[in-house]
Amino acid sequence: MSLGEGIKAGELDVASVDEEPQADVRRFAATSIVVLLGTSIPFLWVAWDEWTGRIDPLRSIAGAPNTIYDVQARAIMHGHFWIPPGSIKYDAFVAHGHQYTYFGIFPSLLRIPVLLFTSSLDGRLSELSITGAWIVTALFCSLLLWRLRIFLRGNAARGWLEASTYGLLLVASLIGSVLVFLASRPDTPTEDEAWSVALFCGTLFALVGVIERPSWRRVALCGSLVLLTDLNRATTGYAAVLATLLVALWFALGREGQDLRHWALPIAGAALVPMAIGCAINMVKFGLLFGAPFSSQVLFQIQGLQKINGGHYFSLHWLPSTLSDYVDPANFSFSSVFPYLNLPSQSSGLFGGQPTAGIPLSMPLLFVAGLIGVTTTFMPGQGKPFRALRLLLIASAAPAAAILLFGWIFEQYVADFVPLLVFAAMIGLVDVWRRLASRPRSTTRLVPVVAGALTLWSVWANLGFSVAPGIYESSTQVANYIKIQRAFSDVTGHPLDHKVIVSSQIPNPAPVGTLFVKGRCQALYLAWAAVPKSSFAGLAYLPVERAPDTPICDSLIERSSTTKR
């Protein structure tokens, strides 16, 4: 079979293909390096600065000590998993007389080399860890895209148009996705999500390599990444185990050829050994092989959450709400002031949550290319490479499916959709270029143009969501944010002036972004979230300035056409 016939039939034996032309390797490597360097600038600003006015790799959330992983790391250093009572407050789970955290141990293991020498960094390592996870994600996404390109198209010629489109996909994955939002909120849940994306993308890279050409080194790498993924987060950990078992079954059934069936057992071991280790840790903590006893959580007991849906966090009853928040393309809000595109005012989480944007709007390139990838992969009559990738797409969808059944809704949980979106989008774009191989150059130019427009929107949306103040931002951060808003407002017709309300009482309700001036600049507040009229409005406002030092408030009062109440 010729190379062209093999590609067309989808049955190309990549192992038999000569090494890729050096020009193509250099082109792809150059694109990846440019993307990494270019995206690192806005990412690191969000991660290490975000309106503080100083570069701090150890930036932490004001007023919210983040010590869960540190406490668990010190427990592990003492030879057990239980933690001191009250050390993590409401997040603790009570089991057989001790308290535990349900968060995985991987980020705690990363901390041990630091905590062996000092305790001065307790609560300050999450941002550095999230940055590390982002770098690992960038590495594995680049390698995964290159491996998929070879797996599906072999040594078909590559040009700068195709390479630039792949570069745009990497940009959309790294700073045009929820990953940048995770960096803006350095705490335990976002660190957990950041590493789940990085490690699961690494697992997918390893599994494609095993399918492509199994070897002991590739199986060992796969098993190591499955283990780390499983030790980090349950949703992606179980998905990594599932993906590896499906690949083992693929080999056991002889789909890669009868001569390769003997690889089924080692590949299964790469899933079962990590799963056994994870189950053993879970048994020690909670007396369960899988999951966590949510009814034993201190928060669950204090807030009486058993009254909601019988206390079941996971349920089909949540689908209308989760689909509305995560999938509805209209679930966002426009504003006349910077950053113009914002998270919606409220979340419909039944147990609780915070505003969350719809995925089609916030990550359009990943969503559109992902739809193409899923459709192409599951299209009847596809060759063996696509049929094998179906297994990985099914497993990648498992974390997203779990979040759609979860009664808590947060923007950070969008990260559970990212491995599926990124993997499917890579398949989709590779297939688009496969289909355009014989088309005129005037037609192929449209691909990077469309991809560029969708990427620009993705970056704008996710940076906008990330830089808008949340509940834990300090007064300095909020004040610097409003200064930037005012600067943009001054050149776009002063729309900020119409968002100022002067009153002696807190406006309730008020739109997100409202600036509330109490009295004659006794204090200035920013509405960061909407609350129902019956709720305590003060929870939705962030303090900006207090008398006598109120320069921002004074300038707003002098120039604005304020609404007085």
BADRENDREN-692112 format. One record per residue (C-alpha): z, y, x. Coordinates in pm, 1 decimal. Example, Ala and Ser with C-alpha at 12.3 -4.5 7.8 and 13.67 -1.06 7.14 Angstrom:
2
REC         c3         c2         c1
REC      780.0     -450.0     1230.0
REC      714.0     -106.0     1367.0
END
This chain:
565
REC         c3         c2         c1
REC        0.0        0.0        0.0
REC      -92.8      341.4      136.8
REC      159.0      625.0      160.8
REC       -8.3      816.8     -122.6
REC      -19.5      508.2     -345.2
REC      343.8      432.4     -269.0
REC      454.7      781.0     -362.6
REC      249.3      775.6     -680.8
REC      394.5      440.7     -783.5
REC      746.5      547.9     -696.6
REC      790.7      234.4     -486.1
REC      784.1      389.2     -139.4
REC      978.2      193.5      122.1
REC     1138.2      482.7      306.3
REC     1262.3      258.7      583.5
REC      903.8      191.9      686.0
REC      800.4      555.4      699.1
REC      761.7      717.9     1036.5
REC     1009.7      986.2     1127.1
REC      948.6     1315.5      942.1
REC      724.4     1568.8     1113.8
REC      928.9     1796.6     1334.5
REC      785.5     2105.9     1166.0
REC      922.7     1992.4      830.6
REC     1262.3     1915.3      981.1
REC     1279.4     2258.0     1141.9
REC     1164.2     2426.6      820.5
REC     1431.2     2260.5      609.9
REC     1702.6     2311.5      873.9
REC     1613.4     2680.5      904.3
REC     1626.7     2721.6      527.7
REC     1968.2     2553.3      507.4
REC     2112.6     2765.1      788.4
REC     1983.2     3088.5      634.2
REC     2130.6     2989.4      296.5
REC     2468.5     2902.4      447.5
REC     2491.4     3226.0      645.1
REC     2366.1     3438.7      356.9
REC     2589.1     3288.5       89.3
REC     2895.7     3290.8      313.7
REC     2911.4     3672.6      303.9
REC     2977.2     3717.3      -70.8
REC     3176.3     3393.1      -87.1
REC     3411.9     3489.3      194.5
REC     3457.1     3838.4       48.2
REC     3565.3     3686.9     -283.0
REC     3780.1     3426.5     -109.7
REC     3944.7     3637.6      159.7
REC     3942.5     3990.6       17.7
REC     3851.4     4046.1     -350.6
REC     3963.9     4406.8     -390.3
REC     4265.6     4379.9     -157.9
REC     4095.7     4593.5      107.6
REC     4172.8     4351.2      389.8
REC     4043.4     4019.5      519.3
REC     4301.2     3744.1      470.2
REC     4201.9     3373.9      496.4
REC     4553.1     3293.0      369.5
REC     4522.9     3509.8       58.0
REC     4739.3     3387.8     -228.5
REC     4770.4     3484.2     -591.9
REC     5018.6     3766.1     -646.2
REC     5328.9     3655.1     -831.5
REC     5226.0     3289.1     -845.4
REC     5364.1     3081.8     -554.1
REC     5133.1     2787.9     -491.4
REC     5349.4     2520.3     -332.8
REC     5271.6     2198.8     -524.9
REC     5064.2     2044.9     -246.8
REC     5312.7     2167.2       15.2
REC     5606.4     2010.0     -169.0
REC     5416.6     1682.2     -209.3
REC     5316.9     1687.3      158.8
REC     5680.4     1720.1      266.0
REC     5772.6     1431.2       36.5
REC     5504.0     1215.9      198.8
REC     5635.7     1316.3      540.4
REC     5972.3     1175.7      430.8
REC     5815.6      848.0      320.8
REC     5802.0      884.8      -58.3
REC     5614.5     1062.4     -338.1
REC     5899.6     1202.5     -547.1
REC     5974.4     1572.1     -511.3
REC     6298.3     1774.0     -542.7
REC     6390.6     1846.9     -907.6
REC     6264.8     2186.6    -1019.9
REC     6049.8     2237.5     -707.4
REC     5727.4     2270.9     -909.0
REC     5889.4     2376.8    -1237.9
REC     5688.8     2302.1    -1554.3
REC     5414.6     2105.6    -1376.9
REC     5650.5     1820.5    -1286.0
REC     5629.5     1473.4    -1441.1
REC     5954.2     1280.1    -1489.6
REC     5937.7      906.1    -1419.7
REC     6212.3      649.5    -1340.6
REC     6466.7      918.6    -1250.8
REC     6245.8     1129.4    -1024.1
REC     5995.7     1412.5    -1054.6
REC     5633.0     1384.8     -938.7
REC     5311.4     1582.4     -951.0
REC     4996.5     1434.8    -1101.7
REC     4777.2     1615.9     -847.6
REC     4619.8     1388.7     -587.0
REC     4751.6     1353.0     -235.7
REC     4435.9     1440.7      -37.9
REC     4502.4     1818.8      -10.5
REC     4863.5     1735.9       76.2
REC     4747.5     1511.0      359.8
REC     4537.9     1800.1      493.8
REC     4851.5     2014.3      511.3
REC     5069.9     1772.4      705.2
REC     4941.1     1870.0     1055.0
REC     5035.4     2231.8      974.4
REC     5366.3     2160.2      802.1
REC     5481.8     1950.7     1097.2
REC     5516.2     2273.7     1294.4
REC     5597.5     2548.8     1044.2
REC     5707.4     2626.8      690.0
REC     5598.5     2990.6      707.6
REC     5261.2     2907.0      550.6
REC     5398.6     2732.4      243.6
REC     5213.2     2855.4      -64.4
REC     4942.1     3024.9      146.6
REC     4705.5     2743.2      241.8
REC     4503.6     2701.0      -78.4
REC     4242.8     2967.1       -2.1
REC     4179.3     2826.4      343.8
REC     4150.2     2479.1      193.4
REC     3907.7     2600.0      -76.9
REC     3694.8     2763.3      192.7
REC     3689.5     2436.1      382.8
REC     3586.4     2252.0       66.3
REC     3303.4     2501.3       12.5
REC     3172.8     2445.3      366.6
REC     3185.9     2067.0      314.9
REC     3001.2     2111.7      -16.0
REC     2731.8     2318.3      157.0
REC     2689.9     2048.9      422.2
REC     2669.7     1755.6      179.9
REC     2444.7     1939.8      -66.1
REC     2196.9     2017.2      212.9
REC     2203.1     1658.6      337.7
REC     2180.2     1516.6      -14.8
REC     1880.2     1732.9     -101.0
REC     1700.1     1631.4      218.7
REC     1778.9     1263.9      158.8
REC     1655.1     1278.4     -201.6
REC     1335.4     1450.5      -89.8
REC     1261.3     1167.9      153.6
REC     1380.4      900.0      -88.6
REC     1148.4     1018.2     -365.5
REC      852.2     1158.2     -171.8
REC      864.5     1010.7      176.8
REC      675.8     1214.0      434.8
REC      459.8     1407.9      190.9
REC      376.5     1743.1      346.5
REC      624.4     2022.1      285.1
REC      545.9     2392.3      288.0
REC      746.5     2711.9      292.4
REC      712.5     2754.1      -85.6
REC      879.0     2419.0     -145.2
REC     1141.6     2482.4      122.1
REC     1221.8     2824.5      -24.1
REC     1271.1     2671.2     -368.5
REC     1516.8     2422.1     -224.6
REC     1691.3     2711.2      -51.0
REC     1725.2     2889.6     -385.4
REC     1874.1     2573.5     -534.7
REC     2134.6     2567.1     -257.8
REC     2213.8     2935.2     -321.1
REC     2256.8     2862.9     -692.1
REC     2485.9     2571.2     -608.0
REC     2705.9     2760.0     -361.0
REC     2746.9     3112.3     -503.4
REC     2558.7     3084.1     -832.3
REC     2806.3     2832.9     -971.2
REC     3172.3     2806.4    -1060.4
REC     3255.2     2737.5     -693.5
REC     3283.0     3109.5     -625.9
REC     3519.0     3146.3     -922.8
REC     3742.7     2876.9     -773.2
REC     3766.8     3081.9     -454.1
REC     3869.8     3390.2     -651.5
REC     4175.3     3211.1     -795.8
REC     4338.7     3027.0     -504.0
REC     4591.3     2792.1     -661.8
REC     4655.3     2420.4     -695.2
REC     4412.1     2344.0     -983.6
REC     4121.6     2534.7     -826.4
REC     4180.4     2374.1     -487.2
REC     4181.2     2036.3     -659.5
REC     3847.5     2115.8     -826.7
REC     3690.3     2256.1     -509.0
REC     3755.9     1938.3     -313.2
REC     3648.0     1718.6     -604.0
REC     3300.5     1875.8     -592.2
REC     3276.7     1849.9     -213.2
REC     3388.8     1487.8     -190.1
REC     3189.5     1360.9     -487.6
REC     2871.8     1525.8     -356.4
REC     2944.4     1349.7      -28.1
REC     2983.5     1020.0     -211.6
REC     2646.8     1070.1     -384.2
REC     2486.4     1141.3      -45.5
REC     2634.5      820.5       95.5
REC     2529.0      611.3     -205.9
REC     2167.9      732.5     -194.7
REC     2168.6      629.4      170.8
REC     2303.9      284.8       83.7
REC     2034.1      237.8     -180.2
REC     1767.8      364.2       57.8
REC     1862.5      139.8      349.5
REC     2198.4      -42.9      345.9
REC     2389.1      -80.9      670.9
REC     2751.0     -137.0      765.1
REC     2783.1      222.4      882.7
REC     2649.1      358.3      554.2
REC     2871.5      130.7      346.1
REC     3176.0      228.4      554.8
REC     3096.6      599.4      508.3
REC     3056.4      540.6      136.3
REC     3391.8      360.0      112.0
REC     3568.0      635.5      306.8
REC     3431.1      909.0       80.6
REC     3512.1      709.9     -234.2
REC     3869.1      673.6     -109.5
REC     3909.8     1046.4      -37.7
REC     3754.1     1136.9     -372.3
REC     3987.9      898.3     -552.4
REC     4290.3     1038.0     -366.5
REC     4197.8     1390.6     -473.4
REC     4119.0     1400.3     -846.8
REC     4112.8     1136.6    -1117.7
REC     3792.2     1239.2    -1298.6
REC     3565.5     1245.2     -994.6
REC     3761.7      965.2     -826.1
REC     3698.1      721.3    -1109.4
REC     3335.7      840.0    -1124.4
REC     3290.9      767.2     -752.2
REC     3430.7      416.2     -802.5
REC     3203.2      363.9    -1103.4
REC     2895.4      483.9     -914.3
REC     2964.9      249.0     -623.5
REC     3024.3      -49.5     -851.4
REC     2697.9       20.7    -1033.2
REC     2513.5       26.3     -701.1
REC     2682.3     -302.4     -606.1
REC     2561.6     -450.8     -935.2
REC     2211.5     -317.2     -862.1
REC     2204.7     -513.1     -537.3
REC     2366.4     -821.6     -693.8
REC     2087.9     -839.0     -952.1
REC     1829.0     -832.7     -675.1
REC     1678.9     -498.2     -774.6
REC     1643.9     -406.3     -405.5
REC     1502.9     -748.5     -324.6
REC     1651.6    -1095.8     -297.0
REC     1696.6    -1058.2       78.4
REC     1940.6     -768.6       22.4
REC     2161.0     -929.8     -243.8
REC     2424.9    -1012.2       17.9
REC     2506.1     -637.9       37.5
REC     2651.4     -645.5     -314.9
REC     2992.3     -770.0     -201.6
REC     3046.9     -514.3       79.3
REC     2935.9     -231.2     -151.1
REC     3172.8     -354.7     -422.5
REC     3448.2     -357.8     -161.7
REC     3371.3        9.4      -86.9
REC     3472.7       77.4     -448.3
REC     3748.1     -175.8     -513.3
REC     3955.4     -113.4     -199.5
REC     3982.5      264.7     -263.6
REC     4053.6      195.5     -631.4
REC     4332.4      -47.1     -537.5
REC     4489.4      212.4     -306.0
REC     4472.2      476.3     -579.1
REC     4621.9      237.8     -834.7
REC     4904.9      146.7     -596.7
REC     4996.8      514.8     -551.8
REC     4980.7      567.2     -927.8
REC     5209.1      268.3     -985.6
REC     5464.3      405.4     -741.1
REC     5456.3      744.5     -910.9
REC     5428.5      667.2    -1280.4
REC     5439.7      290.3    -1323.7
REC     5077.5      299.7    -1445.8
REC     4760.2      170.6    -1287.0
REC     4552.8      459.8    -1418.8
REC     4621.7      808.2    -1551.9
REC     4945.4      998.1    -1597.6
REC     5209.4      990.0    -1875.1
REC     5145.4     1341.6    -2008.5
REC     5430.6     1311.1    -2257.3
REC     5671.1     1303.4    -1960.2
REC     5549.9     1638.2    -1825.3
REC     5816.8     1908.3    -1832.4
REC     5570.2     2156.8    -1985.7
REC     5479.1     1906.7    -2258.2
REC     5842.0     1858.1    -2352.4
REC     5945.9     2224.6    -2340.7
REC     5654.9     2350.7    -2549.7
REC     5667.4     2064.1    -2798.3
REC     5301.5     1977.7    -2748.0
REC     5347.8     1645.7    -2927.1
REC     5297.5     1845.9    -3247.8
REC     4930.4     1905.9    -3156.3
REC     4703.8     1606.5    -3221.1
REC     4999.0     1374.7    -3173.5
REC     5032.5     1497.7    -2816.4
REC     4700.2     1343.4    -2708.1
REC     4531.8     1563.1    -2446.8
REC     4213.5     1353.7    -2460.8
REC     4051.8     1316.6    -2800.4
REC     3716.4     1330.3    -2981.0
REC     3876.1     1599.1    -3198.1
REC     3829.0     1849.4    -2916.2
REC     3449.2     1809.5    -2896.8
REC     3361.9     2100.8    -3130.8
REC     3577.5     2335.3    -2923.2
REC     3476.4     2209.9    -2577.8
REC     3106.1     2201.9    -2665.7
REC     3136.5     2557.0    -2797.2
REC     3301.1     2681.1    -2477.6
REC     3121.6     2479.9    -2209.1
REC     2774.9     2422.4    -2356.5
REC     2702.8     2710.5    -2595.3
REC     2451.4     2935.7    -2411.8
REC     2576.7     3239.1    -2605.0
REC     2934.8     3195.4    -2487.5
REC     2963.3     3507.1    -2270.4
REC     2990.5     3882.7    -2317.7
REC     2789.6     4182.3    -2200.5
REC     2951.5     4512.4    -2111.7
REC     2819.7     4859.9    -2041.2
REC     3034.8     4882.4    -1727.1
REC     3044.0     4687.4    -1400.8
REC     3005.4     4390.8    -1361.5
REC     2815.3     4402.7    -1694.6
REC     2825.3     4027.5    -1755.2
REC     3170.7     3891.4    -1833.8
REC     3354.4     3584.2    -1950.5
REC     3406.5     3572.9    -2328.0
REC     3720.0     3736.0    -2465.4
REC     3895.7     3419.0    -2573.1
REC     3904.6     3043.5    -2529.7
REC     3917.6     2795.9    -2815.2
REC     4134.0     2545.3    -2625.5
REC     4363.0     2369.8    -2871.5
REC     4646.5     2306.8    -2627.3
REC     4567.6     2617.9    -2429.6
REC     4318.3     2772.2    -2192.8
REC     4146.4     3083.5    -2072.5
REC     3802.1     3238.2    -2136.2
REC     3519.2     3009.8    -2024.7
REC     3144.8     3080.0    -2003.6
REC     2874.0     2847.6    -2129.7
REC     2704.1     2647.7    -1854.5
REC     2342.0     2720.6    -1959.3
REC     2411.5     3092.9    -1919.2
REC     2628.2     3084.5    -1609.0
REC     2422.1     2829.7    -1409.4
REC     2067.9     2845.2    -1555.2
REC     1876.6     2709.9    -1253.4
REC     2104.9     2407.8    -1221.8
REC     2091.0     2355.9    -1597.5
REC     1712.1     2384.3    -1638.5
REC     1624.5     2189.0    -1323.5
REC     1893.6     1937.0    -1417.5
REC     1733.2     1878.4    -1757.4
REC     1402.7     1815.1    -1579.2
REC     1575.9     1574.9    -1340.6
REC     1748.1     1376.0    -1615.5
REC     1430.9     1359.7    -1826.5
REC     1221.2     1248.2    -1530.6
REC     1471.5      988.9    -1410.8
REC     1511.5      821.2    -1749.4
REC     1143.3      839.9    -1840.4
REC     1004.6      491.3    -1916.2
REC      782.0      339.5    -1651.5
REC      937.8      510.9    -1352.0
REC      941.8      337.2    -1015.0
REC     1234.5      172.7     -841.7
REC     1376.0      487.2     -671.9
REC     1413.9      667.5    -1004.8
REC     1558.3      358.9    -1171.8
REC     1823.1      337.1     -900.3
REC     1910.8      704.4     -937.7
REC     1982.7      648.0    -1307.3
REC     2301.1      468.3    -1205.3
REC     2424.5      768.5    -1006.2
REC     2338.6     1013.7    -1285.0
REC     2535.8      805.8    -1534.8
REC     2838.3      799.6    -1304.6
REC     2802.8     1172.9    -1229.7
REC     2821.3     1244.7    -1602.4
REC     3161.7     1073.0    -1634.0
REC     3374.9     1370.7    -1513.0
REC     3187.9     1606.5    -1747.1
REC     3239.1     1367.1    -2037.4
REC     3612.5     1351.7    -1964.8
REC     3644.2     1731.9    -1968.0
REC     3460.0     1749.6    -2302.2
REC     3738.0     1531.3    -2447.0
REC     4020.8     1735.9    -2290.1
REC     4221.1     1975.9    -2505.0
REC     4280.8     2235.2    -2232.3
REC     3984.3     2465.0    -2164.4
REC     3956.1     2665.5    -1841.7
REC     3665.8     2811.3    -1644.2
REC     3777.0     2608.9    -1341.5
REC     3706.9     2284.1    -1529.7
REC     3336.5     2371.4    -1524.1
REC     3354.4     2231.3    -1170.1
REC     3364.6     1880.5    -1319.9
REC     3007.9     1941.9    -1440.4
REC     2883.3     2064.2    -1101.7
REC     2809.9     1729.0     -926.7
REC     2598.7     1618.1    -1223.8
REC     2417.9     1951.9    -1244.1
REC     2350.5     1973.2     -870.8
REC     2238.4     1610.5     -835.9
REC     2013.5     1622.4    -1144.0
REC     1870.0     1961.8    -1040.7
REC     1780.4     1827.5     -696.7
REC     1595.1     1535.6     -853.4
REC     1425.2     1773.9    -1094.2
REC     1296.0     2014.1     -829.8
REC     1179.9     1735.2     -599.2
REC      987.3     1586.9     -890.2
REC      839.3     1924.7     -985.1
REC      695.0     1959.0     -635.8
REC      571.8     1600.3     -647.0
REC      376.3     1680.2     -961.8
REC      241.7     2005.6     -817.1
REC      120.2     1846.4     -493.6
REC     -245.6     1864.5     -598.8
REC     -226.1     2192.8     -792.2
REC     -371.2     2525.3     -667.8
REC     -145.0     2744.0     -456.8
REC     -153.6     3014.8     -725.2
REC       23.6     2772.9     -958.5
REC      284.1     2657.1     -708.2
REC      384.2     3017.5     -635.1
REC      531.9     3037.3     -982.7
REC      802.3     2782.4     -896.9
REC      994.1     2990.6     -639.9
REC      944.3     3302.2     -855.9
REC     1105.7     3137.8    -1160.3
REC     1371.0     2969.8     -945.9
REC     1446.1     3303.8     -779.3
REC     1494.9     3480.8    -1112.8
REC     1728.1     3209.0    -1240.5
REC     1918.3     3206.9     -911.9
REC     1963.1     3584.2     -920.4
REC     2105.2     3558.7    -1271.7
REC     2337.2     3272.9    -1165.3
REC     2471.6     3470.0     -870.0
REC     2520.1     3784.7    -1078.0
REC     2699.9     3593.0    -1354.4
REC     2936.0     3393.5    -1133.4
REC     3018.9     3681.5     -899.7
REC     3082.6     3894.9    -1208.3
REC     3315.2     3632.9    -1356.3
REC     3492.6     3601.0    -1022.2
REC     3553.9     3966.2     -935.5
REC     3686.0     4068.0    -1278.3
REC     4067.6     4083.7    -1264.2
REC     4270.9     3801.1    -1410.3
REC     4635.0     3760.1    -1495.9
REC     4750.2     3716.0    -1134.0
REC     4569.8     4007.9     -968.2
REC     4792.5     4267.6     -804.4
REC     4794.9     4635.2     -901.9
REC     4610.5     4717.8     -579.4
REC     4330.8     4476.0     -663.1
REC     4299.2     4605.6    -1020.3
REC     4299.2     4967.7     -901.5
REC     4023.0     4902.2     -646.0
REC     3821.8     4719.6     -911.7
REC     3846.4     5017.5    -1149.6
REC     3738.1     5253.7     -870.2
REC     3418.6     5049.9     -829.3
REC     3369.2     5049.8    -1205.5
REC     3405.2     5427.5    -1205.9
REC     3156.9     5465.8     -919.9
REC     2891.6     5263.4    -1107.1
REC     2977.0     5443.4    -1428.9
REC     2913.9     5782.9    -1268.3
REC     2550.1     5693.1    -1205.3
REC     2482.5     5512.3    -1535.4
REC     2586.5     5771.7    -1792.5
REC     2967.6     5743.9    -1770.9
REC     3013.2     5441.7    -2003.5
REC     3361.7     5382.8    -1861.9
REC     3482.1     5702.9    -2027.4
REC     3440.0     5539.8    -2367.0
REC     3668.2     5249.3    -2277.8
REC     3977.3     5466.3    -2231.8
REC     4245.8     5471.5    -2501.7
REC     4537.6     5714.2    -2488.4
REC     4836.3     5612.0    -2697.2
REC     5211.7     5578.6    -2693.1
REC     5184.1     5215.4    -2809.5
REC     4990.5     4924.2    -2657.5
REC     4663.4     4882.6    -2851.3
REC     4662.8     4548.7    -3027.7
REC     4401.7     4412.9    -3042.5
REC     4170.4     4578.8    -2790.4
REC     3843.5     4465.4    -2627.6
REC     3851.7     4316.8    -2278.3
REC     3801.1     4592.6    -2022.3
REC     3986.9     4856.5    -2224.7
REC     4181.8     5107.2    -2013.0
REC     4506.4     5197.2    -2185.6
REC     4673.4     5524.5    -2086.3
REC     5032.1     5539.3    -2197.5
REC     5134.2     5891.0    -2296.9
REC     5028.3     6152.5    -2044.2
REC     4955.4     5913.2    -1760.4
REC     5299.2     5760.5    -1763.3
REC     5113.3     5437.2    -1687.3
REC     4762.6     5293.6    -1680.3
REC     4679.0     4938.0    -1787.5
REC     4363.9     4723.8    -1800.6
REC     4304.3     4473.6    -2081.4
REC     4199.1     4153.5    -1901.6
REC     4195.7     3923.2    -2206.1
REC     4187.9     3951.9    -2582.9
REC     4481.7     3827.7    -2787.8
REC     4517.2     3766.5    -3160.0
REC     4665.5     4059.0    -3348.8
REC     4979.9     3860.8    -3420.5
REC     5046.2     3792.7    -3050.9
REC     5236.5     3999.5    -2798.9
REC     4970.1     4233.2    -2663.6
REC     5147.7     4304.6    -2335.4
REC     5040.8     3964.9    -2201.3
REC     4677.2     4075.4    -2212.4
REC     4724.8     4390.6    -2000.8
REC     4743.3     4430.8    -1624.5
REC     4940.7     4721.8    -1476.5
REC     4731.1     4956.8    -1262.1
REC     4936.5     5272.7    -1198.5
REC     5270.5     5422.5    -1291.4
REC     5388.0     5782.9    -1276.8
REC     5417.5     5985.9    -1067.1
REC     5133.1     5838.8     -855.4
REC     4841.4     5806.5    -1101.4
REC     4521.5     5945.6     -940.3
REC     4287.9     5708.5    -1126.5
REC     4449.3     5782.9    -1459.7
REC     4437.2     6158.6    -1398.5
REC     4064.7     6147.7    -1319.8
REC     3992.2     5936.9    -1626.3
REC     4180.3     6173.8    -1855.7
REC     4010.8     6480.3    -1711.5
REC     3655.6     6355.5    -1758.2
REC     3659.7     6103.4    -2041.9
REC     3604.4     6138.5    -2412.7
REC     3912.9     5930.0    -2480.5
REC     4021.0     5766.2    -2801.5
REC     4368.2     5878.0    -2899.2
REC     4595.6     5674.0    -3121.9
END
